[in-house]
Amino acid sequence: MGMGEVDFTPGTRARQLSGLSDLIYEAATSEAHAEVFSVPAAGGWERVAAGEFATDVTAAAKGLVAAGVSEGDRVLLVVGNHQEWVQFAFAVWAVGAVLVPVSPSASNERLAHVARRTRPAAVLVEEDRAARVMVGLQQEIPDLGRVWRLEPGLAEIVSLGAYMDASSVRFRRDEVSAEDPAVVLYPMSTVSRWMRGVVLSHGALLASAADLVDRMWPALAKLEEGRASTLLDAPLSEIQGVASLVACVVGRVRVGVTAPGTLLRGLADFRPTVLVCDAGLLESVYERERGRARSTGWDSLGTFNASVDAAVQFDRSPKKGAWRRLSRSMYDWSFAKVREVFGNRVHLAVGWGGGLSERVDGFFAGVGVPVMQVFGTAEAAGVFAANAVGDRVPGTVGRALPGRELWVSPEGEAYVRGG
């Protein structure tokens, strides 16, 4: 199915929404039993249905309202990758407030700078150090009324709004518009101590996610209902994490959240059908397999190189005839080892950041793990260029998304303009 044949996708509906929290509440209304998240549990992962998650978000949102968080207030989130991060973020969006995520590894100076710039009404922190910094700023920033510590299920925040009716959250949700700010990001790549935040609206994040989902939808649509799943290790305090999270929710991909840098260790247990990762991880897997072959002996390295050639040629061939399939099948024992690294169920890989060479890109596609390289920045609300299923150019990050203009200067700088 080509992209021109896609008439209505989850992305189509996402563009019509007013706010990010509508993603959750619409799913809870139309598909309450659909599994949207996976959370760590004893012996594995426990699935969370849309209706259950919406209830959790509402409980936290009522707590925010009870704590005096108003529409447009900034709320600082200094927490690592946890399911509570996701719950808290959607609660903030549900009450019309603005999320300011910061990595818990950020320096005291950076935390103080972000707080002074955004003047948050409340803060949720994970570690003692961040808590001390924020408490110390409360006299300087009168707006900063609450400093909460991370607890399972956001217990303290939820308890504040236990007496309230859910309609208090619904009224707030109804006031949110696509033009309202949803997130202020302070990218970690910024080295200046006087860095400025990137303000992103609900509509910008929804549109970026919807356009990305449309590029991937022909592959996602082939998965049986409920089978699309991914394990996300991108830092949720960065655009890669935020944009991936929103795109997965838009695309009906069940998400499990894990700590940055732990993706490969968790894949065997989680066994995702969609791989979302940094393109560098794919390169490292390729080099690791190549290194294993070389350590065994030159014959093994020669066999590995031959298998790579077979995979790349199979990917490049427009027609996968019987001879091509036979040639590829000779090395399937080797390809199976690569697929097992990712849990043996991956049907689609989305590689952030570009940089994957044409040969390695073609190798993974020939192995049976087609990679769609994508690229974006915080200022562009996530992705602005992406390969498409059926229109993939190996070794590149694809074409600009619809509605984006891309121009490269003689100096090699990329200029992007969009809605």
C-alpha positions in Angstrom: 0.0 0.0 0.0 1.6 3.3 -1.1 1.2 6.5 0.8 -1.2 7.9 -1.8 -3.6 5.1 -0.9 -3.8 6.1 2.8 -7.0 8.0 3.1 -7.6 8.0 6.9 -5.0 7.2 9.5 -4.6 7.9 13.2 -2.5 10.9 12.0 -5.5 12.3 10.2 -7.5 12.4 13.4 -4.6 13.7 15.5 -4.4 16.9 13.4 -8.0 17.7 14.3 -7.4 17.6 18.1 -7.1 20.7 20.2 -4.7 19.3 22.8 -2.3 16.5 23.6 -4.4 15.1 26.4 -7.3 14.6 23.9 -5.2 11.6 22.5 -5.7 9.8 25.8 -9.3 10.7 26.5 -10.4 9.9 22.9 -8.8 6.5 23.1 -10.4 5.9 26.5 -13.8 6.7 25.0 -13.5 4.7 21.7 -11.2 1.9 22.7 -11.1 1.7 26.5 -9.7 -1.8 26.5 -6.9 -1.1 24.0 -3.5 -1.5 25.6 -1.5 1.8 25.3 1.3 1.4 27.8 3.4 -1.4 29.4 4.8 -0.9 32.9 7.5 -2.9 34.7 6.1 -5.6 36.9 7.4 -8.6 38.8 8.7 -11.0 36.2 8.1 -8.8 33.2 5.7 -6.1 31.9 2.1 -5.4 32.8 -0.1 -3.8 30.1 -2.2 -0.7 30.8 -5.4 -0.1 28.9 -6.5 3.3 27.6 -9.4 3.6 30.1 -7.2 2.8 33.0 -4.5 5.3 32.0 -7.1 8.0 31.4 -8.3 7.4 34.9 -4.7 7.8 36.3 -4.2 11.0 34.3 -7.5 12.5 35.6 -6.5 11.6 39.2 -3.2 13.5 38.8 -4.8 16.3 36.9 -7.3 16.8 39.8 -4.4 17.0 42.2 -2.8 19.8 40.0 -6.0 21.8 40.1 -6.3 21.3 43.8 -2.7 22.5 44.2 -3.6 25.7 42.4 -2.0 25.1 39.1 -3.8 27.3 36.6 -4.1 27.4 32.8 -0.8 28.6 31.3 1.2 27.9 34.4 4.6 26.3 33.9 5.2 23.0 35.7 8.8 21.8 36.0 9.4 18.0 35.7 12.9 16.9 36.8 12.4 13.2 36.6 14.0 10.4 34.5 12.2 7.9 32.3 9.4 6.5 34.3 5.7 5.7 33.7 4.9 8.5 36.2 6.7 11.0 33.9 4.1 10.1 31.2 1.2 10.2 33.6 2.3 13.6 35.0 2.9 15.1 31.5 -0.6 14.2 30.2 -2.1 15.6 33.5 -0.3 18.9 33.0 -1.6 19.1 29.4 -5.1 18.1 30.6 -5.3 21.2 32.9 -4.0 23.6 30.3 -0.6 24.0 32.0 2.8 24.0 30.3 5.3 21.2 30.8 9.0 22.1 31.4 10.9 18.8 31.4 14.6 18.8 32.6 16.9 15.9 32.9 17.6 14.9 36.5 21.3 14.9 35.6 21.2 18.6 34.8 23.6 20.8 37.0 22.3 22.9 39.9 23.1 26.0 37.8 21.1 24.7 34.9 18.1 23.8 37.1 18.1 27.2 38.7 18.4 29.0 35.4 15.4 27.1 33.9 13.3 27.8 37.1 14.2 31.5 37.0 13.3 31.7 33.3 10.0 29.8 33.5 8.9 30.7 37.0 7.0 27.5 37.6 3.9 27.1 39.8 4.9 23.6 40.8 7.8 21.2 40.5 8.1 17.4 40.5 11.6 16.1 41.2 13.1 12.6 41.5 16.3 13.3 43.4 17.3 15.0 46.7 19.7 17.4 45.0 17.1 18.8 42.7 14.7 19.1 45.6 17.2 21.2 47.6 17.7 23.5 44.6 14.0 24.0 44.1 13.2 24.5 47.8 16.0 27.0 48.0 14.4 29.0 45.1 10.9 29.3 46.6 11.6 32.6 48.4 13.1 34.0 45.2 10.3 32.7 43.0 6.9 33.4 44.8 5.0 31.6 42.0 6.7 28.3 43.0 4.1 27.0 45.4 4.7 23.2 45.4 7.8 21.0 45.3 6.8 17.4 45.0 9.0 14.3 45.2 8.4 11.4 42.8 6.3 8.6 44.2 4.8 5.5 42.7 1.5 6.5 41.0 2.1 10.2 42.0 0.4 9.3 45.3 0.8 12.7 47.0 -0.5 14.7 44.0 -3.4 12.3 43.5 -4.4 12.6 47.1 -4.8 16.4 46.9 -7.6 16.1 44.3 -9.3 13.0 45.7 -12.3 15.0 46.8 -12.8 16.7 43.4 -15.1 15.7 40.5 -13.6 14.8 37.2 -15.6 17.6 35.5 -13.1 20.1 36.9 -10.5 18.6 34.6 -12.9 18.3 31.7 -13.6 22.1 31.9 -9.9 22.8 31.7 -9.4 20.4 28.7 -12.2 22.1 26.8 -10.3 25.4 27.0 -7.1 24.1 25.5 -6.5 25.1 21.9 -3.9 23.9 19.4 -2.1 27.2 19.5 -1.5 27.1 23.3 2.0 26.3 24.5 2.4 22.7 25.7 6.1 22.3 26.3 9.2 24.4 26.9 12.3 22.5 26.2 15.9 23.4 27.1 18.0 21.1 24.9 21.0 19.6 26.6 23.1 20.3 23.6 22.9 24.0 24.4 26.2 25.0 26.1 25.4 28.6 27.0 24.5 29.2 30.6 22.0 31.7 29.3 20.2 29.3 27.0 16.7 30.0 26.0 13.8 27.6 26.0 12.1 26.3 22.9 8.3 26.8 23.2 6.2 24.2 21.4 2.4 24.3 21.0 0.0 21.4 21.3 -0.7 21.7 17.6 2.9 21.7 16.6 3.7 18.5 18.5 0.5 16.8 17.2 1.2 17.8 13.6 4.8 16.5 13.7 3.7 13.2 15.2 0.8 12.8 12.8 3.0 13.4 9.8 5.6 10.9 11.0 2.9 8.3 11.7 1.5 8.8 8.2 5.0 8.0 6.8 5.1 4.8 8.8 1.4 3.8 8.6 1.6 1.3 5.7 3.9 -0.9 7.9 2.0 -0.2 11.1 -1.3 -1.0 9.5 -0.1 -4.5 8.6 0.4 -5.4 12.3 -2.6 -7.1 13.9 -4.6 -4.9 16.2 -2.8 -4.6 19.6 0.5 -5.9 18.3 2.3 -2.6 17.6 4.6 -2.0 20.6 7.9 -0.3 21.4 10.4 0.1 24.2 11.4 3.7 24.5 14.7 4.7 26.0 15.1 8.2 24.5 15.3 10.8 27.3 11.8 12.1 27.8 13.3 15.5 28.8 14.6 15.9 25.2 12.7 16.4 21.9 13.6 12.8 20.7 11.8 11.4 23.7 8.8 13.7 23.8 8.2 13.5 20.0 8.6 9.7 20.0 6.1 9.4 22.9 3.5 11.5 21.2 4.0 9.8 17.8 3.6 6.3 19.5 0.4 7.4 21.2 -0.9 8.9 17.9 0.0 5.7 16.0 -1.5 3.3 18.5 1.9 1.8 19.4 2.0 0.5 23.0 4.9 2.0 24.8 7.1 0.7 27.5 9.4 3.3 29.1 13.0 2.4 30.1 16.0 4.2 31.3 18.3 5.8 28.7 21.1 3.4 27.5 19.3 0.2 28.6 17.4 -0.5 25.4 19.4 -3.5 24.2 19.2 -5.2 27.6 15.5 -4.8 27.7 14.6 -5.9 24.1 14.8 -9.6 24.8 12.1 -9.4 27.5 9.9 -6.8 25.9 10.1 -8.1 22.3 8.8 -5.0 20.5 7.4 -5.0 17.0 8.5 -1.4 16.4 12.1 -0.4 17.2 12.5 3.3 18.1 16.2 4.1 18.7 19.1 6.3 17.9 20.7 5.4 14.5 24.0 5.0 16.4 22.6 2.0 18.2 22.0 0.2 14.9 25.5 1.0 13.8 26.9 -0.4 17.0 24.9 -3.7 16.6 26.3 -4.1 13.1 29.9 -3.5 14.3 29.4 -5.9 17.2 28.3 -8.7 14.9 31.1 -7.9 12.5 33.6 -7.9 15.5 32.3 -11.3 16.6 32.9 -12.7 13.1 36.4 -11.3 12.9 37.4 -12.7 16.3 36.4 -16.1 15.2 38.6 -16.1 12.2 39.0 -14.7 8.7 36.7 -17.4 7.2 33.9 -16.2 9.6 34.6 -12.6 8.7 34.5 -13.5 5.0 31.1 -15.2 5.5 29.8 -12.2 7.4 30.8 -9.9 4.6 29.2 -12.1 2.1 26.0 -12.2 4.1 26.0 -8.4 4.2 26.4 -8.2 0.5 23.5 -10.6 0.0 21.3 -8.6 2.4 22.2 -5.3 0.7 21.6 -6.6 -2.8 18.3 -8.1 -1.7 17.3 -4.7 -0.3 18.4 -2.8 -3.4 16.7 -5.2 -5.9 13.3 -3.8 -7.0 12.1 -7.3 -7.7 12.5 -10.0 -5.1 12.5 -13.0 -7.5 13.1 -16.6 -6.6 16.9 -16.4 -7.2 17.2 -13.3 -4.9 15.2 -15.0 -2.2 17.3 -18.1 -2.5 20.6 -16.2 -2.3 19.4 -14.4 0.8 18.0 -17.5 2.5 21.6 -19.0 2.4 22.5 -16.6 5.2 19.3 -16.6 7.1 21.0 -18.4 10.0 23.2 -15.3 10.4 20.3 -12.9 9.9 18.3 -14.7 12.6 21.0 -13.8 15.1 20.6 -10.1 14.3 16.8 -10.3 14.6 17.2 -12.0 18.0 19.2 -9.0 19.3 16.0 -7.0 18.9 13.6 -9.6 20.4 12.9 -11.4 17.1 9.6 -9.6 16.4 10.6 -6.2 15.0 8.8 -5.3 11.7 9.8 -1.7 11.5 12.7 0.4 12.9 12.7 4.1 13.3 16.2 5.5 13.6 16.6 9.0 15.0 19.3 11.4 14.0 20.5 10.1 10.7 24.1 9.0 10.2 23.4 5.4 9.3 25.5 4.5 6.2 23.8 3.2 3.1 25.4 -0.2 3.4 24.4 -0.7 7.1 20.9 0.7 6.3 20.5 -1.8 3.5 21.9 -4.6 5.6 19.2 -4.3 8.3 16.5 -4.0 5.6 17.8 -7.2 4.0 17.9 -8.9 7.3 14.2 -8.2 7.8 14.4 -5.1 10.0 13.7 -2.2 7.6 15.0 1.1 9.0 13.2 4.4 8.4 15.8 7.1 9.3 14.3 10.4 10.5 15.7 13.7 11.6 14.5 16.7 13.5 15.2 19.3 16.2 13.5 20.7 19.2 12.7 23.9 17.3 10.9 21.9 14.6 8.7 20.1 17.2 10.4 16.9 16.5 10.8 15.4 13.1 10.9 17.5 9.9 12.4 14.9 7.5 11.7 11.2 7.4 11.8 8.2 5.1 8.5 6.7 4.2 7.4 3.1 3.9 7.5 2.4 0.2 9.6 5.5 -0.5 12.8 4.8 1.5 16.2 6.0 0.4 18.9 4.0 2.3 21.6 6.0 4.0 19.5 9.2 4.1 16.8 10.7 6.5 14.3 10.9 3.6 12.3 13.8 2.4 10.9 16.8 4.2 7.5 16.2 5.8 4.4 17.8 4.2 4.1 21.6 4.9 7.9 22.0 5.6 10.2 23.9 3.5 13.9 22.9 3.7 16.8 24.9 2.3 20.5 24.2 2.7 22.9 27.1 2.7 26.3 27.1 0.9 27.8 26.7 4.4 25.8 23.5 4.9 23.3 24.9 7.5 19.7 23.6 7.1 16.9 26.1 7.3 13.5 24.8 8.0 10.1 26.5 7.8 6.7 25.0 8.6 3.3 25.5 10.1 
